Amino acid sequence: MKTISKIIASIIVVSTLLNCAGGKDNAEDAGHEQSIFPKGQLGPATNFTGNAYNFGLVSNDSTYNTLVGNVYFEKSARSNWHVHPSGQILIVLDGEGYHQLEGQPKQTMRKGDVIKCPPNVKHWHGATENNSLTQMYILPKTENDGIVTWLEAVTDEQYKSTN
């Protein structure tokens, strides 16, 4: 009888801990709550596969002509292929992800990495299958040609490819 009572007590403790932490399904969100910036707004499904959240940090204006923001990608989430007329700089703040410039192999990026996407080069980026990704983006010289041109979705084959 004591053994059964201990098992029941253990189940109650584990269940309570999971509920307090938001459960296994929300473990990823719980980790993001310790992030520097808020999660932001869910990106449109027309530009992303999976859930990606944008939080603007520096609005584009005529003084700085730079747009800065933070994107949180859930596991396996990724952007569509896209082009920035003046290029883009990515700074990985947490997690692990991929980025790929058209015609080049897919690269892994990790916390602390700085990625430069050249002007007018088609590319994509997002989280790995097993990790979320938090990245800051910097779009310089926005007064020249605009901010972004969104293109087609990255296929599952392209996402899973090793080259």
C-alpha positions in Angstrom: 0.0 0.0 0.0 2.9 2.4 0.8 4.4 1.7 -2.6 1.1 2.6 -4.4 0.8 5.8 -2.4 4.4 6.8 -3.3 3.7 6.1 -7.0 0.5 8.2 -6.9 2.2 11.0 -5.0 5.0 10.9 -7.7 2.5 11.1 -10.5 0.8 14.1 -8.9 4.1 15.9 -8.4 5.2 15.3 -12.0 1.8 16.3 -13.3 1.9 19.5 -11.3 5.4 20.4 -12.5 4.4 19.8 -16.1 1.3 22.0 -15.7 3.2 24.8 -14.1 5.9 24.7 -16.8 3.2 24.8 -19.5 3.6 21.1 -20.4 5.9 19.5 -22.9 4.1 21.2 -25.8 4.9 24.6 -24.5 8.5 23.9 -23.4 9.8 25.8 -26.4 7.7 28.9 -25.5 8.9 28.7 -21.8 12.5 29.0 -23.0 11.7 31.9 -25.2 10.2 33.9 -22.3 13.7 34.3 -21.0 14.7 36.0 -24.3 15.8 39.6 -24.5 12.9 40.7 -26.7 9.2 39.8 -26.8 8.1 37.1 -29.1 6.4 39.5 -31.5 3.7 39.0 -34.1 3.2 35.8 -36.1 4.5 36.2 -39.6 2.2 35.6 -42.5 1.9 32.0 -43.9 2.4 33.5 -47.3 6.1 34.3 -46.3 6.9 31.5 -43.8 6.6 27.7 -43.4 5.8 27.0 -39.8 5.6 29.7 -37.1 7.9 32.6 -37.1 7.4 35.7 -35.0 8.7 39.2 -35.7 9.3 42.0 -33.2 10.5 45.3 -34.7 13.3 47.0 -32.8 14.3 50.0 -35.0 11.7 51.4 -37.4 12.8 52.4 -40.9 13.1 56.2 -41.1 14.7 59.0 -43.1 17.5 59.5 -40.5 18.9 56.0 -40.1 17.5 54.3 -43.2 17.9 51.0 -41.4 15.4 48.5 -40.3 16.2 46.2 -37.3 14.1 43.5 -35.7 14.1 40.1 -34.0 12.6 36.9 -35.4 11.8 33.9 -33.3 11.4 30.7 -35.4 9.8 27.6 -33.9 11.4 24.3 -34.7 11.4 23.6 -38.5 10.0 27.1 -39.2 11.6 28.9 -42.1 11.2 31.9 -44.4 10.4 31.7 -48.0 13.2 32.5 -50.5 13.6 36.3 -50.6 15.8 39.1 -51.7 16.9 42.3 -49.9 18.0 45.0 -52.4 20.6 46.4 -49.9 21.4 43.1 -48.3 20.8 41.8 -44.8 22.8 41.0 -41.7 21.6 38.3 -39.3 22.9 37.9 -35.7 22.0 34.6 -34.1 20.9 35.3 -30.5 19.9 31.8 -29.5 19.2 28.4 -30.8 20.3 26.8 -34.1 19.2 27.3 -37.6 19.9 27.2 -41.3 20.6 29.8 -44.0 21.2 29.3 -47.6 22.2 31.6 -50.5 20.9 30.4 -53.9 23.3 28.2 -55.6 25.3 27.5 -52.4 25.1 24.7 -49.8 22.8 25.2 -46.8 24.8 26.3 -43.8 24.1 25.8 -40.1 24.1 28.9 -37.9 24.3 29.0 -34.1 24.2 31.4 -31.2 26.8 34.1 -31.8 27.1 33.7 -35.6 26.9 36.8 -37.8 25.7 36.1 -41.3 25.9 38.6 -44.2 23.4 38.1 -47.1 24.7 40.2 -50.0 22.4 42.7 -51.8 20.0 41.1 -54.4 21.0 37.6 -53.6 18.1 35.1 -53.2 18.3 33.3 -49.8 16.3 31.8 -46.9 16.8 31.2 -43.2 15.0 29.4 -40.3 15.3 27.0 -37.5 16.5 23.4 -37.6 14.2 20.4 -37.1 15.2 20.0 -33.5 15.9 23.6 -32.3 14.2 26.9 -32.3 16.1 30.0 -33.5 16.2 33.6 -32.4 17.8 36.0 -34.8 18.2 39.7 -35.1 18.1 41.1 -38.6 19.5 44.4 -39.9 18.5 45.8 -43.2 20.8 48.7 -44.2 20.3 51.5 -46.7 16.6 51.0 -47.0 16.2 54.3 -48.8 17.9 52.9 -51.9 15.6 50.2 -53.3 13.2 49.1 -50.5 13.3 46.3 -47.9 12.4 42.9 -49.2 10.9 41.0 -52.2 9.3 37.7 -51.0 9.5 34.8 -53.4 8.4 31.1 -53.4 8.4 28.8 -50.4 11.4 26.7 -49.6 10.4 23.1 -50.4 10.8 20.3 -47.8 13.4 18.8 -50.2 15.4 22.0 -50.2 15.1 22.4 -46.4 16.2 18.8 -45.7 19.0 18.8 -48.3 22.6 18.6 -47.2 23.8 20.8 -50.1 
